[in-house]
Amino acid sequence: MSQVETVVQFLEEELLSDADAARTVLQSSPRILQKNTTTYLAPTVRFLQSLYGPSLFAEAIRRNPNLLLVNGLGGINYYSYEKAARVEDYLIQELNLSPGAIAKLKQKSAHSYVFSKSIPTLEETLSFLRTVLQTNYNPQQITTWLSKSLVAYPQVFCLSVESNLQPSIQFLQDYCRFSDEQLASLLYKSGGSILGLSVSDNLEPKLEFLQTLLGTTVSLQKCILRHSSILGLSLSNLQKKVDYFHWIGEDLAARMARSCPAVYSLSWNENLYPTLLFLSKIWGVDAPPVDGTITAIIDDDVDSCHGTEDEEEERTLLLRHEHYKILQPQRQH
């Protein structure tokens, strides 16, 4: 049988339920006839079927026939499908991943990088994370954490231990003077997301900013341990909120960062601003005059439909009522 006949027969068999899809592939991508069915097309089809599922596979091919021709999808070469399958088996055995967890992982854009890693490399990553966590948590807790973190933040498991993970952990410990127990708690509570932040571009400037705001290392430790997500906010986001709270009271921004740093992660437009306006009207507070600096800060973060009167009420609320913990979302029991 000729090469052309082999490819045509393969497509007909794989896309038997949708003859139009097979014709579309041949018409749109005739160079597919040059591909080896055993070493190229078969692994490609198997990978795409596992990615899209049987019901969506033919539709995906119909919309984009070139899917069968791409040399790699997110870092995985199709001919390495067997390698990806071995990695999947390893993760299932090592982390007790359920079929549902595997399916969620495959929906993430970074999943392909995980499946392209060698098993020894993944073993090194898992061993490193276990070592950091073992001071506070038992093996079962750590395994559960690893499986959840892998699904939530697969990009973290693609980072090099030597070049990324270890330097990040070391920097956090040195800068914040975290004990091993505190470091384990920080990593555990963050779900591992904190390890995805660049030291030079993210961690260092944010910690310097917060250190200046809070004044002491102990206060910095408490802030980060209570709400590690604050390090994921942009400096401009933090600066605007700090400037606003400074205008209300000289030490209000620092007290918020110490007592309830999660307030800084709340959306100004969707949470902070409407909540403050609502509470100010309920409490019936009077508004002081507004200066240009604070107006500029508000205008930058709040829709222009809100008038000056509302802005003044909101500021007076924080000036007279420092019960800012009410801004935090409450857990429902």
DOZA-412044 format. One record per residue (C-alpha): residue number from 1; chain; x, y, z. Coordinates in Angstrom, 2 decimals, padded with zeros to 5 digits. Layout:
BEGIN
+-----+--------+---------+---------+---------+
: num : chaine :       x :       y :       z :
+-----+--------+---------+---------+---------+
: NUM :      A :       X :       Y :       Z :
...
+-----+--------+---------+---------+---------+
//
This chain:
BEGIN
+-----+--------+---------+---------+---------+
: num : chaine :       x :       y :       z :
+-----+--------+---------+---------+---------+
:   1 :      A :  000.00 :  000.00 :  000.00 :
:   2 :      A :  001.36 :  003.45 : -000.92 :
:   3 :      A :  001.98 :  006.28 :  001.57 :
:   4 :      A : -001.01 :  008.21 :  000.28 :
:   5 :      A : -003.32 :  005.23 :  000.57 :
:   6 :      A : -002.08 :  004.51 :  004.10 :
:   7 :      A : -002.81 :  008.06 :  005.28 :
:   8 :      A : -006.23 :  008.16 :  003.61 :
:   9 :      A : -007.19 :  004.85 :  005.18 :
:  10 :      A : -005.95 :  006.04 :  008.58 :
:  11 :      A : -008.01 :  009.22 :  008.38 :
:  12 :      A : -011.09 :  007.33 :  007.29 :
:  13 :      A : -010.75 :  004.94 :  010.21 :
:  14 :      A : -010.05 :  007.61 :  012.82 :
:  15 :      A : -012.71 :  010.00 :  011.52 :
:  16 :      A : -015.18 :  007.33 :  010.43 :
:  17 :      A : -018.04 :  008.97 :  012.30 :
:  18 :      A : -017.50 :  012.18 :  010.34 :
:  19 :      A : -016.58 :  011.72 :  006.69 :
:  20 :      A : -016.76 :  015.47 :  006.10 :
:  21 :      A : -013.98 :  016.01 :  008.65 :
:  22 :      A : -011.71 :  013.56 :  006.84 :
:  23 :      A : -012.30 :  015.31 :  003.52 :
:  24 :      A : -011.72 :  018.70 :  005.14 :
:  25 :      A : -008.34 :  017.58 :  006.44 :
:  26 :      A : -007.20 :  016.36 :  003.01 :
:  27 :      A : -008.48 :  019.44 :  001.20 :
:  28 :      A : -007.11 :  021.99 :  003.67 :
:  29 :      A : -003.84 :  020.27 :  004.55 :
:  30 :      A : -002.72 :  018.02 :  001.69 :
:  31 :      A :  000.79 :  017.82 :  003.14 :
:  32 :      A : -000.62 :  015.51 :  005.78 :
:  33 :      A : -000.21 :  012.81 :  003.14 :
:  34 :      A :  003.54 :  012.99 :  003.78 :
:  35 :      A :  003.23 :  012.12 :  007.48 :
:  36 :      A :  003.96 :  008.67 :  008.87 :
:  37 :      A :  000.82 :  007.23 :  010.40 :
:  38 :      A :  002.64 :  005.17 :  013.04 :
:  39 :      A :  005.22 :  007.61 :  014.39 :
:  40 :      A :  003.38 :  010.88 :  013.78 :
:  41 :      A : -000.34 :  010.80 :  013.03 :
:  42 :      A : -001.39 :  008.03 :  015.41 :
:  43 :      A :  000.25 :  009.61 :  018.51 :
:  44 :      A : -001.12 :  013.01 :  017.46 :
:  45 :      A : -004.66 :  011.70 :  017.15 :
:  46 :      A : -004.45 :  009.87 :  020.49 :
:  47 :      A : -003.22 :  012.99 :  022.24 :
:  48 :      A : -005.92 :  015.20 :  020.72 :
:  49 :      A : -008.61 :  012.66 :  021.56 :
:  50 :      A : -007.48 :  012.64 :  025.19 :
:  51 :      A : -007.45 :  016.43 :  025.18 :
:  52 :      A : -010.78 :  017.14 :  023.48 :
:  53 :      A : -012.68 :  013.96 :  024.22 :
:  54 :      A : -014.37 :  011.74 :  021.62 :
:  55 :      A : -017.36 :  014.04 :  021.11 :
:  56 :      A : -015.33 :  017.19 :  020.37 :
:  57 :      A : -012.37 :  015.66 :  018.57 :
:  58 :      A : -013.91 :  015.61 :  015.07 :
:  59 :      A : -015.30 :  019.13 :  015.53 :
:  60 :      A : -011.87 :  020.43 :  016.54 :
:  61 :      A : -010.29 :  018.86 :  013.46 :
:  62 :      A : -012.99 :  020.24 :  011.19 :
:  63 :      A : -012.41 :  023.76 :  012.51 :
:  64 :      A : -008.64 :  023.52 :  012.41 :
:  65 :      A : -007.26 :  020.65 :  010.29 :
:  66 :      A : -003.72 :  021.90 :  010.94 :
:  67 :      A : -003.96 :  020.53 :  014.48 :
:  68 :      A : -002.84 :  017.24 :  012.98 :
:  69 :      A :  000.26 :  018.89 :  011.52 :
:  70 :      A :  001.59 :  021.01 :  014.36 :
:  71 :      A :  004.86 :  019.67 :  015.70 :
:  72 :      A :  004.03 :  020.58 :  019.26 :
:  73 :      A :  001.10 :  021.70 :  021.38 :
:  74 :      A :  002.16 :  023.83 :  024.32 :
:  75 :      A :  005.57 :  022.19 :  024.48 :
:  76 :      A :  004.67 :  018.53 :  023.86 :
:  77 :      A :  005.71 :  016.96 :  020.61 :
:  78 :      A :  003.02 :  014.61 :  019.45 :
:  79 :      A :  005.47 :  011.82 :  018.93 :
:  80 :      A :  006.13 :  012.00 :  022.70 :
:  81 :      A :  002.59 :  010.95 :  023.51 :
:  82 :      A :  003.85 :  007.74 :  025.09 :
:  83 :      A :  006.17 :  009.76 :  027.32 :
:  84 :      A :  003.26 :  011.97 :  028.39 :
:  85 :      A :  001.24 :  008.86 :  029.18 :
:  86 :      A :  004.05 :  007.57 :  031.41 :
:  87 :      A :  004.19 :  010.91 :  033.24 :
:  88 :      A :  000.43 :  010.77 :  033.75 :
:  89 :      A :  000.70 :  007.26 :  035.22 :
:  90 :      A :  003.50 :  008.43 :  037.51 :
:  91 :      A :  001.49 :  011.40 :  038.81 :
:  92 :      A : -001.56 :  009.23 :  039.40 :
:  93 :      A :  000.48 :  006.77 :  041.46 :
:  94 :      A :  002.65 :  009.32 :  043.26 :
:  95 :      A : -000.05 :  011.87 :  044.13 :
:  96 :      A : -003.19 :  009.72 :  044.06 :
:  97 :      A : -004.66 :  011.95 :  041.35 :
:  98 :      A : -008.23 :  011.06 :  040.46 :
:  99 :      A : -009.51 :  010.95 :  036.86 :
: 100 :      A : -011.35 :  014.18 :  037.60 :
: 101 :      A : -008.14 :  015.87 :  038.76 :
: 102 :      A : -006.30 :  014.69 :  035.65 :
: 103 :      A : -009.11 :  016.08 :  033.49 :
: 104 :      A : -008.92 :  019.46 :  035.26 :
: 105 :      A : -005.15 :  019.52 :  034.88 :
: 106 :      A : -005.43 :  018.91 :  031.14 :
: 107 :      A : -007.70 :  021.93 :  030.84 :
: 108 :      A : -004.91 :  024.23 :  032.04 :
: 109 :      A : -002.75 :  025.83 :  029.38 :
: 110 :      A :  000.44 :  024.88 :  031.24 :
: 111 :      A : -000.46 :  021.20 :  031.59 :
: 112 :      A :  001.48 :  020.20 :  028.49 :
: 113 :      A :  004.72 :  021.43 :  030.03 :
: 114 :      A :  004.13 :  019.17 :  033.02 :
: 115 :      A :  003.60 :  016.14 :  030.80 :
: 116 :      A :  006.72 :  016.98 :  028.82 :
: 117 :      A :  008.91 :  016.82 :  031.95 :
: 118 :      A :  010.98 :  013.76 :  032.63 :
: 119 :      A :  009.95 :  011.67 :  035.60 :
: 120 :      A :  013.31 :  012.24 :  037.40 :
: 121 :      A :  012.77 :  016.02 :  037.06 :
: 122 :      A :  009.28 :  015.76 :  038.53 :
: 123 :      A :  010.62 :  013.56 :  041.32 :
: 124 :      A :  013.16 :  016.26 :  042.16 :
: 125 :      A :  010.45 :  018.94 :  042.28 :
: 126 :      A :  008.12 :  016.87 :  044.45 :
: 127 :      A :  010.97 :  015.91 :  046.79 :
: 128 :      A :  011.98 :  019.56 :  047.21 :
: 129 :      A :  008.44 :  020.67 :  048.05 :
: 130 :      A :  007.99 :  017.78 :  050.46 :
: 131 :      A :  011.20 :  018.78 :  052.24 :
: 132 :      A :  009.95 :  022.34 :  052.73 :
: 133 :      A :  006.54 :  021.23 :  054.00 :
: 134 :      A :  007.56 :  018.32 :  056.23 :
: 135 :      A :  008.34 :  020.50 :  059.26 :
: 136 :      A :  004.62 :  021.24 :  059.71 :
: 137 :      A :  002.67 :  018.59 :  057.88 :
: 138 :      A :  002.39 :  014.81 :  057.71 :
: 139 :      A :  002.95 :  012.80 :  054.50 :
: 140 :      A : -000.75 :  012.43 :  053.76 :
: 141 :      A : -001.37 :  016.17 :  054.12 :
: 142 :      A :  001.60 :  016.91 :  051.88 :
: 143 :      A :  000.47 :  014.49 :  049.17 :
: 144 :      A : -003.01 :  016.02 :  049.20 :
: 145 :      A : -001.50 :  019.49 :  048.99 :
: 146 :      A :  000.78 :  018.51 :  046.11 :
: 147 :      A : -002.09 :  017.05 :  044.09 :
: 148 :      A : -004.25 :  020.16 :  044.58 :
: 149 :      A : -001.38 :  022.52 :  043.85 :
: 150 :      A : -000.44 :  020.64 :  040.68 :
: 151 :      A : -003.96 :  021.04 :  039.32 :
: 152 :      A : -004.26 :  024.68 :  040.42 :
: 153 :      A : -000.75 :  025.88 :  039.51 :
: 154 :      A :  000.86 :  023.43 :  037.05 :
: 155 :      A :  003.28 :  026.13 :  035.91 :
: 156 :      A :  005.00 :  026.02 :  039.33 :
: 157 :      A :  005.82 :  022.33 :  038.84 :
: 158 :      A :  007.51 :  023.18 :  035.55 :
: 159 :      A :  010.05 :  025.47 :  037.24 :
: 160 :      A :  013.60 :  024.38 :  037.88 :
: 161 :      A :  014.41 :  023.56 :  041.49 :
: 162 :      A :  017.91 :  024.92 :  041.19 :
: 163 :      A :  017.15 :  028.06 :  039.18 :
: 164 :      A :  013.67 :  029.01 :  040.43 :
: 165 :      A :  012.14 :  027.17 :  043.37 :
: 166 :      A :  015.17 :  027.05 :  045.66 :
: 167 :      A :  016.15 :  030.72 :  045.09 :
: 168 :      A :  012.57 :  031.86 :  045.77 :
: 169 :      A :  012.35 :  029.89 :  049.01 :
: 170 :      A :  015.78 :  031.09 :  050.11 :
: 171 :      A :  014.96 :  034.72 :  049.34 :
: 172 :      A :  011.70 :  034.62 :  051.30 :
: 173 :      A :  013.41 :  033.03 :  054.26 :
: 174 :      A :  016.33 :  035.45 :  054.24 :
: 175 :      A :  014.36 :  038.64 :  053.63 :
: 176 :      A :  011.47 :  037.94 :  056.01 :
: 177 :      A :  013.54 :  035.89 :  058.46 :
: 178 :      A :  010.98 :  033.11 :  058.38 :
: 179 :      A :  011.59 :  030.04 :  060.47 :
: 180 :      A :  011.29 :  026.66 :  058.73 :
: 181 :      A :  007.85 :  026.27 :  060.30 :
: 182 :      A :  006.69 :  029.69 :  059.09 :
: 183 :      A :  008.04 :  029.02 :  055.61 :
: 184 :      A :  006.17 :  025.71 :  055.45 :
: 185 :      A :  002.98 :  027.43 :  056.56 :
: 186 :      A :  003.40 :  030.17 :  053.96 :
: 187 :      A :  003.92 :  027.68 :  051.15 :
: 188 :      A :  001.01 :  025.51 :  052.29 :
: 189 :      A : -001.45 :  028.40 :  052.62 :
: 190 :      A : -000.48 :  029.92 :  049.27 :
: 191 :      A : -001.09 :  026.65 :  047.45 :
: 192 :      A :  002.34 :  027.05 :  045.90 :
: 193 :      A :  001.37 :  030.11 :  043.88 :
: 194 :      A :  003.96 :  032.24 :  045.68 :
: 195 :      A :  006.72 :  030.17 :  044.06 :
: 196 :      A :  005.56 :  031.31 :  040.64 :
: 197 :      A :  006.51 :  034.92 :  041.44 :
: 198 :      A :  009.82 :  036.26 :  040.17 :
: 199 :      A :  012.27 :  037.28 :  042.90 :
: 200 :      A :  013.66 :  040.32 :  041.10 :
: 201 :      A :  010.48 :  041.49 :  039.36 :
: 202 :      A :  007.92 :  040.69 :  042.03 :
: 203 :      A :  008.93 :  039.40 :  045.45 :
: 204 :      A :  011.77 :  041.81 :  046.16 :
: 205 :      A :  010.02 :  045.09 :  045.22 :
: 206 :      A :  006.77 :  044.05 :  046.96 :
: 207 :      A :  008.52 :  043.03 :  050.16 :
: 208 :      A :  010.55 :  046.24 :  050.18 :
: 209 :      A :  007.33 :  048.22 :  049.76 :
: 210 :      A :  005.56 :  046.38 :  052.57 :
: 211 :      A :  008.63 :  046.56 :  054.82 :
: 212 :      A :  008.66 :  050.34 :  054.45 :
: 213 :      A :  004.93 :  050.49 :  055.17 :
: 214 :      A :  004.96 :  048.17 :  058.19 :
: 215 :      A :  008.29 :  049.14 :  059.70 :
: 216 :      A :  009.28 :  045.87 :  061.38 :
: 217 :      A :  010.15 :  042.40 :  060.20 :
: 218 :      A :  007.69 :  040.87 :  062.64 :
: 219 :      A :  004.84 :  042.91 :  061.17 :
: 220 :      A :  005.95 :  041.95 :  057.67 :
: 221 :      A :  005.94 :  038.28 :  058.64 :
: 222 :      A :  002.42 :  038.51 :  060.06 :
: 223 :      A :  001.13 :  040.32 :  056.98 :
: 224 :      A :  002.53 :  037.78 :  054.51 :
: 225 :      A :  001.54 :  034.76 :  056.58 :
: 226 :      A : -002.01 :  036.04 :  056.95 :
: 227 :      A : -002.46 :  036.88 :  053.28 :
: 228 :      A :  000.29 :  035.78 :  050.92 :
: 229 :      A : -001.81 :  036.86 :  047.93 :
: 230 :      A : -000.90 :  040.45 :  048.68 :
: 231 :      A :  002.41 :  039.73 :  046.93 :
: 232 :      A :  000.50 :  039.01 :  043.74 :
: 233 :      A : -000.91 :  042.54 :  043.56 :
: 234 :      A :  000.77 :  045.13 :  041.38 :
: 235 :      A :  002.80 :  047.86 :  043.05 :
: 236 :      A :  000.54 :  050.51 :  041.53 :
: 237 :      A : -002.51 :  048.77 :  043.03 :
: 238 :      A : -000.92 :  048.68 :  046.47 :
: 239 :      A :  000.42 :  052.23 :  046.23 :
: 240 :      A : -002.95 :  053.76 :  045.34 :
: 241 :      A : -004.73 :  052.07 :  048.22 :
: 242 :      A : -001.95 :  052.95 :  050.65 :
: 243 :      A : -002.02 :  056.58 :  049.51 :
: 244 :      A : -005.76 :  056.71 :  049.99 :
: 245 :      A : -005.65 :  055.20 :  053.47 :
: 246 :      A : -002.73 :  057.47 :  054.41 :
: 247 :      A : -004.85 :  060.45 :  053.49 :
: 248 :      A : -007.56 :  059.28 :  055.86 :
: 249 :      A : -005.20 :  058.53 :  058.72 :
: 250 :      A : -001.43 :  058.47 :  058.91 :
: 251 :      A : -001.19 :  054.93 :  060.27 :
: 252 :      A : -004.39 :  053.45 :  058.82 :
: 253 :      A : -002.71 :  051.78 :  055.84 :
: 254 :      A : -000.18 :  050.05 :  058.09 :
: 255 :      A : -002.82 :  048.96 :  060.59 :
: 256 :      A : -004.86 :  047.45 :  057.78 :
: 257 :      A : -001.83 :  045.57 :  056.49 :
: 258 :      A : -001.14 :  044.20 :  059.96 :
: 259 :      A : -004.67 :  043.29 :  061.01 :
: 260 :      A : -006.46 :  042.36 :  057.80 :
: 261 :      A : -004.18 :  042.51 :  054.74 :
: 262 :      A : -006.84 :  040.74 :  052.65 :
: 263 :      A : -008.54 :  044.14 :  052.32 :
: 264 :      A : -005.81 :  045.11 :  049.88 :
: 265 :      A : -006.81 :  042.26 :  047.55 :
: 266 :      A : -010.43 :  043.38 :  047.31 :
: 267 :      A : -011.44 :  045.01 :  044.06 :
: 268 :      A : -011.87 :  048.74 :  044.45 :
: 269 :      A : -014.62 :  049.00 :  041.82 :
: 270 :      A : -016.50 :  045.82 :  042.65 :
: 271 :      A : -016.08 :  045.57 :  046.43 :
: 272 :      A : -014.35 :  048.29 :  048.40 :
: 273 :      A : -015.94 :  051.33 :  046.84 :
: 274 :      A : -019.59 :  050.14 :  046.72 :
: 275 :      A : -019.32 :  048.63 :  050.21 :
: 276 :      A : -017.96 :  051.84 :  051.69 :
: 277 :      A : -020.60 :  053.93 :  049.97 :
: 278 :      A : -023.34 :  051.66 :  051.26 :
: 279 :      A : -022.06 :  051.73 :  054.83 :
: 280 :      A : -021.54 :  055.49 :  054.79 :
: 281 :      A : -025.19 :  056.03 :  053.86 :
: 282 :      A : -026.37 :  053.60 :  056.53 :
: 283 :      A : -024.26 :  055.28 :  059.23 :
: 284 :      A : -025.19 :  058.77 :  058.02 :
: 285 :      A : -021.70 :  060.24 :  058.24 :
: 286 :      A : -020.82 :  063.76 :  057.13 :
: 287 :      A : -018.27 :  064.28 :  054.39 :
: 288 :      A : -015.19 :  066.53 :  054.60 :
: 289 :      A : -014.04 :  068.55 :  051.57 :
: 290 :      A : -012.13 :  066.66 :  048.87 :
: 291 :      A : -008.65 :  067.69 :  047.75 :
: 292 :      A : -007.23 :  067.15 :  044.26 :
: 293 :      A : -004.77 :  064.40 :  045.24 :
: 294 :      A : -007.38 :  062.04 :  046.64 :
: 295 :      A : -009.80 :  062.82 :  043.80 :
: 296 :      A : -007.12 :  061.75 :  041.32 :
: 297 :      A : -006.58 :  058.46 :  043.16 :
: 298 :      A : -010.29 :  057.69 :  043.21 :
: 299 :      A : -010.88 :  058.74 :  039.61 :
: 300 :      A : -008.17 :  056.36 :  038.51 :
: 301 :      A : -009.83 :  053.34 :  040.12 :
: 302 :      A : -013.54 :  054.15 :  040.21 :
: 303 :      A : -015.98 :  054.55 :  037.34 :
: 304 :      A : -016.59 :  058.17 :  036.41 :
: 305 :      A : -020.33 :  057.80 :  037.02 :
: 306 :      A : -019.73 :  058.17 :  040.78 :
: 307 :      A : -019.97 :  061.80 :  041.87 :
: 308 :      A : -017.88 :  063.87 :  044.27 :
: 309 :      A : -020.56 :  063.69 :  046.96 :
: 310 :      A : -020.35 :  059.91 :  047.09 :
: 311 :      A : -016.57 :  060.04 :  047.21 :
: 312 :      A : -016.67 :  062.43 :  050.17 :
: 313 :      A : -019.11 :  060.22 :  052.06 :
: 314 :      A : -016.90 :  057.19 :  051.51 :
: 315 :      A : -013.80 :  058.93 :  052.84 :
: 316 :      A : -015.59 :  060.21 :  055.91 :
: 317 :      A : -016.75 :  056.67 :  056.64 :
: 318 :      A : -013.15 :  055.49 :  056.97 :
: 319 :      A : -012.12 :  058.65 :  058.78 :
: 320 :      A : -014.76 :  058.30 :  061.51 :
: 321 :      A : -015.30 :  054.55 :  061.52 :
: 322 :      A : -012.14 :  052.46 :  061.50 :
: 323 :      A : -013.99 :  049.13 :  061.59 :
: 324 :      A : -012.33 :  048.11 :  058.36 :
: 325 :      A : -012.62 :  044.40 :  059.07 :
: 326 :      A : -016.19 :  044.67 :  057.90 :
: 327 :      A : -014.77 :  045.04 :  054.40 :
: 328 :      A : -013.53 :  041.46 :  054.40 :
: 329 :      A : -015.84 :  038.83 :  052.90 :
: 330 :      A : -017.40 :  036.80 :  055.68 :
: 331 :      A : -017.43 :  033.02 :  055.64 :
: 332 :      A : -020.85 :  031.52 :  055.44 :
: 333 :      A : -021.62 :  028.94 :  058.07 :
+-----+--------+---------+---------+---------+
//
